[in-house]
Amino acid sequence: MVRFENSLEFAKRKDREDVLSDIRERFSIQENVIYMDGNSLGLCSKDAKEALFHVIDLWEKHGIGIWDVEDSKYFLYQKVLGEKLAQLINAEADEVTVMTNTTINIHQGISTFYKPTPERYKILVDDLNFPTDRYAVDSQVRLKGYDPRDAVKVIPSPDGNLISEDAIIEGMTDDVALILLPSVLYRSAQLLDMERITAEAHKRGIIIGWDLCHSIGAIPHDFKKINPDFAVWCNYKYMSAGPGAIASFYINKKHFGMEPGLAGWHGNNKETQFKLLNDFDHELNAHGWQTGTQPLFSMAPLEGVLKIYHEVGMEKIRAKSLDITAYLMNLVDERLVKYGYSIGNPREDHKRGGHVCLVHEEAYRICKALKKHGVIPDYREPNVIRLAPVALYVSYENVYRLVEILEEIAINKEYENYSNTRTLVV
Ligand SMILES: Cc1ncc(COP(=O)(O)O)c(C=O)c1O
């Protein structure tokens, strides 16, 4: 059976049949723009904007009283949001909190769990994760007096694109204390089997943390099954909570009694926080890992957009994401391979995330040409065009038109009009 057809009529029919098509209107989509970069920064929604303006209004009206209005909702905002986010990953309500950024939350997780001994002192990572994770790991190892060249065990990718789960598991030797891995690789969109890898780590008594930056909001996770020790993620990509939105931190309830590696007054038990005692009495749940005052303006848009996520449900989002990315790959195979384009992500549904990794030796200059055509892609070194047809706001017609533009750019060698000199933010 032919699943997809190579025609505009087919794309339009898919859009008419799309159960998420009404949700699109809630997002701010500029006219004549095809936005394929929701895996870097998700689009603004009416819901996110309203929630932010509501908090600004409250500040304007109440000044410091903002902490008390609506039954202290904003003093406890991290709990309100943590509970809503927990539903997306099937975690307990109090296992998730929101705070700072992903990088700091990695530091928080590692500084809590990394207790090296002379026998077990290594942190295992892969060599394709986003560099900030590695910077955090290396600096945590140094803080404990070790040399990252010895104490950070890097599982190399055989091809610079994908990582082998078997190699990760083989790397779990007796000297490994902790593992930090991405759920989905930021370049190749490879989705790792988190349940299998976590179970293997635990069999060997190794603590494991996951970076969900490229899966949260695109893929449903079942943390009751995966059962990791901790996890972190940002909310500005698929979650569309805004540039620099507050990030998330998950800690398994079995660890609630541990002392936070980085402690602060907002991690104190709420009943005694304002007694301002010198002895830290941390909350025995994820919120105990809070540090300073929560930034309400980076939190409010998340509350707004979470309404959309709860209305739609992660299952429908994943179903459309898998279908629309398969559609894009099918069009690439039919129309673009002959012009030097290829697919760099795994093809199997259970092994890929929410974006398509399109490879071309002229990827950088093609991205420049795409922008001229109103397409917002995302380039990653050395030859990857990342294309994220985000389920909530990208249409099949957008994808069809995108492929036509990629074809035009290649046929007319339009990329030759652009320089290969990298700009500050690529
Ligand atoms: C896998 C991964 N982790 C962490 C980050 C950075 O997170 P933050 O800027 O919130 O520290 C990114 C950013 O793209 C990422 O892709």
PDBQT file of the ligand as one rigid body, heavy atoms in Angstrom, charges set to zero:
ROOT
HETATM    1  C1  LIG A 501      20.602  18.237  24.730  1.00  0.00    +0.000 C 
HETATM    2  C2  LIG A 501      20.670  19.656  25.231  1.00  0.00    +0.000 A 
HETATM    3  N1  LIG A 501      20.948  19.878  26.523  1.00  0.00    +0.000 NA
HETATM    4  C3  LIG A 501      21.033  21.140  27.005  1.00  0.00    +0.000 A 
HETATM    5  C4  LIG A 501      20.834  22.229  26.175  1.00  0.00    +0.000 A 
HETATM    6  C5  LIG A 501      21.001  23.615  26.716  1.00  0.00    +0.000 C 
HETATM    7  O1  LIG A 501      20.097  23.876  27.713  1.00  0.00    +0.000 OA
HETATM    8  P1  LIG A 501      20.119  25.251  28.537  1.00  0.00    +0.000 P 
HETATM    9  O2  LIG A 501      20.368  26.353  27.583  1.00  0.00    +0.000 OA
HETATM   10  O3  LIG A 501      18.712  25.279  29.127  1.00  0.00    +0.000 OA
HETATM   11  O4  LIG A 501      21.141  25.138  29.602  1.00  0.00    +0.000 OA
HETATM   12  C6  LIG A 501      20.529  22.030  24.829  1.00  0.00    +0.000 A 
HETATM   13  C7  LIG A 501      20.313  23.191  23.949  1.00  0.00    +0.000 C 
HETATM   14  O5  LIG A 501      20.072  23.101  22.771  1.00  0.00    +0.000 OA
HETATM   15  C8  LIG A 501      20.453  20.713  24.351  1.00  0.00    +0.000 A 
HETATM   16  O6  LIG A 501      20.204  20.487  23.065  1.00  0.00    +0.000 OA
ENDROOT
TORSDOF 0
